[in-house]
Amino acid sequence: MADTLTLQQTAPLAAPAHLSALRGECLTLDEALGEMQHWRALADNPLERNAFFGPDFLPAYLRNLAPETIRVAVARHHRTGALHALAPVGRRRLGLGFAGSAVAVWSNNFAPLGTPLVQGDAEAALDALCAAATHGFESPLLAIPFMRLDGPVYAALKTVLAARGRTIGLADHYRRASLDCTLTADAYMEKNLSGNRRQKLRRSRRTLAREGAFESRWCTRETDVEAAFEAFLTLEAAGWKGEGGSAIALNEARDRFAREAVLALSKHGKVGVLVLSLDDRPVAANVILLDGPHGIAWKTAYDESLSRHSPGVMSIIDGMQAIMGGGVLREVDSLTEPGHPMIEPLWHERIPVATVLTAGGPLAATRLALMQADIRAHHTARALAKRGVARAKRLLNR
C-alpha cells in the first residue's frame, strides 16, 4: 500500500446558512436499528454506494466484532426525521499510536470502504455528520480510512471542511483495481487482455476440466447463497488463511458476524456467491456484495491443491460472466491492495482511495503531520515484518 502523504491548509469560509437544516447525532446500535426505515431509504439511494454501512451488513459487524463504544453517527432532518448521512464512528489509534487517538469512521480490513452514506444536500449532511462525530467523542481530529477520492462525497467533504476552516490531509493514498461492468465479460477481455493471455486462460480451463465434471454456479437466492457461502467458508479454512488462523470459520465471533451479514444481505438480493465445482466438490468460491450499480468483491477462496490449474482465476472469470453486461452493475470494487497478482492482470480500472484526515484549531497542521508520520511508520514496520516472516519461511523450507 502506498504511503503518499499530502497536506492542505484550507482558508476559513463562512458556513452556508442552510447547514442548520440538519442535526447530527451519535446513536447506539439499538437506537440505529429503531431507524431501520430511514436507514434503508438512505442506503438504497445514496450519492455513493457503500454496502458495508447499510442496514444488512453493519449491524452484524457491530454486534459481533466492534467495540461497544462504537456509535452510528447520523445527520437527521430536524422536521421529517429522514437520515441524510450515516457512518459508524469511534475513537481509535491510527498507525503505531504514538500520535495519540482520533475519532474515526470505523472501516477496516473486513470492510475497507469508509465513504459515508450521504443523501440530498451533501455539504449540509457531511457538516452535521462530522460535527456529531467530533463533538460526540470530544476529538479535534477526524479520520476516514479507505475513502474514495473520485466521487461527489469527497468533493463535498472538502468544501464543507474549508467552510469550517479545518486542515485536510491524506495518508495511505493508493489506487485499487475495479471492474467496469458495462461491457460483457467476453467484450471486456477481448478489449483488455492480449490474445496470448486469453489463450492461456482457455488452456487453464481445459486442464481443470480434465480433473472431473466441471460446474460453475452463480447463486443469489437466499437458500442457494447459504449453501454456497458454506462452501466458501470450508475452502477458506482449508487454505493459507486457515493455516495462519485468519479464516473466518476459525473464530466464533467472525463466523457469527459473516453468517449473519450474508443471511441478511441474501434476504434483500444483495449478495451473490460464485462456486466452481469438480465432481460436485467445491474448488473455488467468490462472494460479491450487490448494491444497486455498485458491487464489492468481498471474499474469495480456492482449493490450493489445484493451484497449477488456477481455479481462483477461473472463478473470477466465471463471476465476470455472471455479473457483467446485464445493465444493473456499473462497477465492482476489488478491495485489493496494489499489485494483487490475480486481480490486477484481469481488472484494468482503478479507484483512488486514501485515509482522509482533518483537524481544527491552532495546532491542526501539527496534529495532522504527527498522525501522518505515525501512519507511515506503521506501514514501514508492517512491511519489515512481512519481509522477516517471508525470510524465515524460506530458511525453514531449505
N, C-alpha and C positions, 0 to 999 in steps of 0.2 A: 504494500500500500504506500503510495507516495505521501511525503510529509511536507508538501509545498505549503508555505505559510504566507499569508498576506495580512496587512493591517490597514484599515481605512479609518481616518478620523472624519466623522460627519459633522457638518455645521448645524447648530441648533436652528430649527424652524418652528414656526407657530403650529401647534397641533390643530388639525382640522376640527371645526366646530361640531361636525356630525358624529365624532367619535363617542360622544356621551350616549348615543342611542343604544349601545350595548354595554353590558356589565360583565365583568369577569368573576368567576368563582372557581374554587377548588373543591371537588366533590369526592367523597369516598366511593368505592366501587358500588356499594349498595345504593347510594344516592344516584349514581350514574345509571344504574340498571332501572331505577324508577323513571328515568327519562328515555326509555327504550324507543318510544315512537319518534321523539325528536332526534335521538341519536341515529336511528336508522335512516330517517329522512336526510340528515346531513351526510351520512356515509354513502348513500345511494346517489347523491348528486353534488359532489364537491367540485371545487375548481381543479384539484388534483387528487387522484385516487391514492388511497393507502389502506389496503385490506388489513394491515396489522393494527390499525386503530379503529376498525369497525366493531360493531356490537357482537360479532360472532367470534372473532379471534381474541380481541383484547381482554374481555372478562376471563377467559380461560387462562390466559397468561398471568393476569394479576392475581387470580385466586391461587395459583399453584407455584409460581416462580418468583414473583416480585416481592420486595419487602412490604410490610404492612403500611409503611409511611408513604407509599406512592399514592398520589391523588390524580384524579381525572380533571384537568383544567379545561374549562369551557368558557366560551363567550356566548351570553344569552341575551336575546332581545327582551328589553325590560317590560314590554307590553304583551307580546304574544307568547313568550317563553321559548320560542324556537332557538335551537342551537345553531350558531354561526361559525363556531370553531371549536376544536377539541384535540387534546393531546394528553397522554399520561406524563406526569412530571414528578420529580423527586430530587432530593439533594444527593449528590454523589461526587466522588473524587474521580477526576479525569486524569489520564496518564499515570504517572507514578505516585501522584498525590502530594508532592512537596509544595505545590502551589495552592493547596487547600481544596475546598469543595465548591461546587456551583450548583445552582438549580438547573436541572437538565431534563429535556424531553427524553423519556425512557425508551430509547431504541438501542438495540444491542445485536450481537451476532445471531440470535434467534429470530430477530425481526429487524433487519438492518435497513430500515427506511423510516426516517424521522420526520418527514414532511407533515405538518399538522393538517387535519381535515378542516377546510375552510369553505364557506359558502356565502354568497351575496357580496357585500362590501368587504373585500379582503383586508383593506387597511384598517377599518374600524374593528373587524373581528380579531385581527392579529394584535392590535393595540390592547384590546381588552384581555386577550389570552395571555400576552406577555406580562401585563400588569398583575393578573391573577397569580401567575407562577412566581414572579419575583417578590411580590408582597406576601404571598402565602407562605413562602419559605424564607423570607427575610434575607434575600441574597441579591447583591447588586450585579452578579454575574450570571448570565443565562447561556446555556449551551444547547444546541440542537444537532446531535450527531446524525450522520447519514442523511443529510437533507439534499434533495435535488436542487441544482442550481439553474436549471434550464426552463423553469416553469413560472407561472404567474404568482405562486405563493411566495417564492423567494424574492421576486421583484417587488411585491407589495410589502414584504417584511423590511427590505432595505429602505423603502420610502417612509414607513412609519417609524423606524428606528432613527432615521435622520430627523424626523419631526420632533422626536423626543431628545435629540442631542446626544444620542448614545454612540459609543465607539463600536465598530464592527470588525471582526477578524475571522479568518478562515484557517482551519487546520485539517489535516488528513484529506487534502484535496486530490481526488483521483477520478478516473473515468472507467466505468464498468460496462461490460458487454450487455447489449439488449438486442431484441429481435423485432424487426419490422414485419408485422403480421398482415399487412395489406396485400401482399403477394401470396400466391400459392407456394407451398414448400418447394415444388419442382421448379417453378419460375425463379424463386429466390436462390436456390442452389445453382441453377444454371447461370444466374447473373453474378453470383459472388464466389463460387468455387470453381477452380480450374477443372478442365476435363480430366486431368490425371487424378485429382483429388476425388472427383465423383466416381471414377472407375475404381479407386481403392475402396471407397465406401461400399460399392456394389459387391466387390470381391469379399469384403468382410462379412456382408450379409449372407452370401452364399456359403462361406465356410462355417458360419454359425449355424445355418440351417442344416448342415450335414450332421450336426451333433444330435438332432432329433426333430420331432414335429414342432415347427416354429409358429408361434402365435403372438399377435400384438393386440391388446385390448385397451381401449380408451374408456375409462369408467367415470361417469358423472352422476348416475343415480345413487341415491343415499345408500341402498343396500349393497350395490356394487362397490361404492367407494370404501365402505367399511372393510370388506374383504381385501380389496386392493391395497389399502393402507396397511393392513396387517402383513401383507406380503412385503411391502417396503420396510416395515419395522424389522422383520425377520432378516431380510437381506442386509440392512444396515448393521444389525447386531453381529452378523457373521463376518463382517469385513473389518477394515482397519479401524473404523470408529469403535467397533466392539472391542477390538484388541486394546485400544487406547482408553477405553472406559467412557467415551463421549457419546456412544449411541443412545438414542432416545429411550429405547426399551430397557436399558440397564439402570435407569434411575427412576424411582417411583414417581417423583413429582413431575419430571419431564414427560414421562409416559402418560400420566394422567392429563397433563396440560395438552399434549399433542392430540390425544384421542378426543378430548372434549372440544378442542378447536376444530378439528376436521369434521367431527359429527355435526357441530353447529353450522359450519360452512356448507356441508353437504345438504342440509335441510333447505337451504336457500339457493342451491345450484351454483355455489361459489368456489367449488374445488373440483379438480379432475385429477385422476391418477392413471398414468400410462404404465401398463405392466407387460413386459415381454416374458414369454414362457417357452421352455423346451420340454416336450413331453409332459405338459401340464405342470412343470416345475418353474416357478418364477425365477428369472435370472437377471432382471433389471426392473427398476420402478422409478418413475418421476412423479413428484407431487407438485401440481401447478395451481396456485390460487387464481380464481377468475373473478375479476372485479370490474364489470362493465367492459370498457375498451382496454383496460389495463390488466395484464397478467403478471404473476410473480412466480418464477421457477424456484419454489421454496426448498424442496429436498430431492435428493437423488441417491440411489444405491444400486449396486450390481454385484453379481457373483464374481468374485475376484479370481476364482479358479479358471474362469473363462476369459481372462483379460486379453489373451492373444487374439480373441475374436471380436474385441471391442463391443461388448454388449451395452456398455454405458452410452457409447456414441450412437449405437443403433436405436436405443430408447429415445435419445434426443431427436434423432431424425424422424422416428415414428410419432413422437409428440408434436413435432412441427407439422407433419402431415395431418394430424388431428385438429390442430387449432388455427392453422393459417388459411387465409383466403376466404373465410366464412362471412366476412362483413361485420363481425362483432368486435373481436380483439384487434387493436391497432398496434400494440407493442407488448412484449414480455420482458421484464427486468430479470436478469440472470442472478443478481445479488452477489456475483463473484468478484474477487479481487483481481486486479490487473495481472495478465499473464496466465490465466487459467488455461491449462493445456487442452481441455476437452471442449470448452465453450467458445473461447475466442476464435479458433480457426473456423467455426461454423456460424457464429452470430457476429455480424460486422458493424452493427450500430453501437453507439456509446452514450452513456448517461453520465454527466458530470455530477459528482457527489462530494460533499465535504461536511465537516463539523463546523457549524456556524456559531461563533462566539460573540457576545455583545455585553458591554458593561457601561454603567453610568457613573457619574461623579467625577471629581477632580483626578482620581487615580485610575481612571478607566483604562487608559493606554498601558499603564504599568501592569495592571491586573491581567489584561489580555496577553501581554508579552510573556508574563510568567507562566500563564496557562498554556500558551503555545509551546514554550520551551519544555514544559512538563510533558506534554503530549508527544513532542518529538523525542524526548529522552526515553519515554516508554516504548516507542516503536523501535528505537535503536537497541534497547535492551531485549526486546522481543525477537528482533532479527538475530542478535548474537546468540540468544538461547536456542533458536531453531537451528542455527548452524552447528552449535555444540551438540545438540541431540543427533543431528544427521551424521556428524563426525563419529560420535560414539557408536551409532548403529553400524557404520562402515567398519569400525575396528572390531566390533563383536562378530561381524559376518566374515571376517578374514579366516 
